[in-house]
Amino acid sequence: MDVTGEPEPALEPEAQVEHGLGPWEGEWPDDPRYDPELLEHGDRRNVVDEFRYWRMDAIVAHLDERRHPFHVAIENWQHDLNIGSIVRSANAFLAAEVHIIGKRRWNRRGAMVTDRYQHVRHHEDVATFVAWATDAGLPVIAVDNVEGSVPVDRAELPERCVLLFGQEGPGLSDEAVASASGVVEITQYGSTRSLNASAAAAVVMYEWCRRWVAQP
């Protein structure tokens, strides 16, 4: 029933949209990057058309030649369901690597299989992660709306860095914030205290790409 007390109209069933491409038409390409099984049966994977019919390892090798020099790190103490979506965004913005801090297991559903094309590394705790970042010469930029954070559009975002995100709700741990060389936040204009963790990650990754990736 709607607010007037009248019965709501029945919803039409959504049309089933089939993405991707069907079987290859014509003579097959003589290129080792192509997968014979995909050529024969079609490619419905979640990849851009440039990579249709390519083998997965060929796609990863191609991306590895072009990855951007920023990394993404996520604290995972409470099995945050946003991690999969953050991995998907990291793939979309071509991050060098994703780092999971804390629990090794994470919900991959939100990644929409993009984790197969994205390098993911695990660190047992913040100290282990910080030691890795220090050895790699990568400054850690924490993302959280805590006291002293700088709006990301006015903050320094080094070309080579790790963008560190916290969990939905509690945000970053005190230890993680203390380990960072800078803390940034996203300027908001409404009443909510914070953005969804995966949405915030996508905004900051986009801001990094806006500054450092040459546009066509």
Residue pairs with C-beta under 8 A, 6 or more apart in sequence:
1 7
1 8
2 8
18 44
19 44
19 46
20 42
20 43
20 44
20 45
20 52
21 42
21 43
21 44
21 49
21 52
21 53
22 42
23 39
23 40
23 41
23 42
24 39
24 40
24 53
28 34
28 36
28 39
29 39
32 58
33 54
33 55
33 58
33 62
34 53
34 54
34 55
35 53
35 54
35 55
38 52
38 53
38 54
39 53
43 52
43 53
45 113
46 112
46 113
46 114
47 54
47 59
47 117
51 59
51 62
54 62
56 116
56 117
59 117
60 116
60 117
63 94
63 117
66 94
67 94
67 95
67 96
68 93
68 94
68 95
68 96
68 208
68 209
68 212
68 213
69 96
69 159
69 160
70 95
70 96
70 159
70 160
70 161
70 162
70 163
70 205
70 208
70 212
71 95
71 96
71 97
71 98
71 99
71 138
71 161
71 162
71 163
72 86
72 90
72 95
72 97
72 98
72 99
72 162
72 163
72 165
72 201
72 205
73 98
73 99
73 100
73 101
73 123
73 129
73 140
73 162
73 163
73 164
73 165
74 80
74 83
74 86
74 98
74 99
74 100
74 101
74 164
74 165
74 166
74 167
74 201
75 101
75 102
75 126
75 164
75 165
75 166
75 167
75 172
75 173
75 176
76 83
76 100
76 101
76 102
76 103
76 106
76 167
77 102
77 103
77 167
77 173
78 167
78 169
78 170
79 103
79 105
79 106
79 107
80 106
80 167
80 168
80 197
81 107
81 109
81 110
81 168
82 110
82 167
82 168
82 196
82 197
82 198
82 201
83 100
83 106
83 107
83 110
84 106
84 107
84 108
84 109
84 110
84 111
84 112
84 115
85 110
85 111
85 198
85 201
86 98
86 165
86 197
86 198
86 201
86 202
87 98
87 108
87 110
87 111
87 114
87 115
87 118
87 120
88 110
88 111
88 112
88 114
89 198
89 201
89 202
89 205
90 98
90 118
90 201
90 205
91 111
91 114
91 115
91 117
91 118
92 114
92 202
92 205
93 202
93 205
93 206
93 208
93 209
95 118
95 205
96 119
97 118
97 119
97 120
97 121
98 118
98 119
98 120
98 121
99 120
99 121
99 122
99 123
99 129
99 132
99 162
100 106
100 120
100 121
100 122
100 123
101 123
101 125
101 126
101 128
101 129
101 176
102 123
102 124
102 125
104 122
108 115
110 198
111 118
121 132
123 129
123 132
126 173
126 175
126 176
126 179
127 175
129 179
130 140
130 179
133 139
133 140
133 162
137 160
138 160
138 161
138 162
139 158
139 160
139 161
139 162
139 181
139 182
140 161
140 162
140 164
140 179
140 180
140 181
141 155
141 157
141 158
141 161
141 162
141 163
141 164
141 180
141 181
141 182
141 183
141 184
142 149
142 164
142 166
142 172
142 176
142 177
142 179
142 180
142 182
142 183
142 184
143 152
143 163
143 164
143 165
143 166
143 172
143 183
143 184
143 185
143 186
143 200
143 201
143 204
144 166
144 171
144 172
144 177
144 183
144 185
145 171
145 185
145 186
145 188
145 193
145 194
146 171
146 172
146 177
146 183
146 185
148 183
149 183
149 184
149 185
150 182
150 183
150 184
150 185
151 184
151 185
151 186
151 187
152 184
152 185
152 186
152 187
152 203
152 204
152 207
153 187
153 207
155 182
155 184
156 182
157 184
157 207
157 208
157 211
157 212
159 212
163 201
163 204
163 205
163 208
164 172
164 176
164 180
165 172
165 197
165 200
165 201
165 204
166 172
166 173
166 176
166 197
167 197
168 196
168 197
171 194
177 183
184 204
186 195
186 200
186 203
186 204
188 194
188 195
194 200
195 203
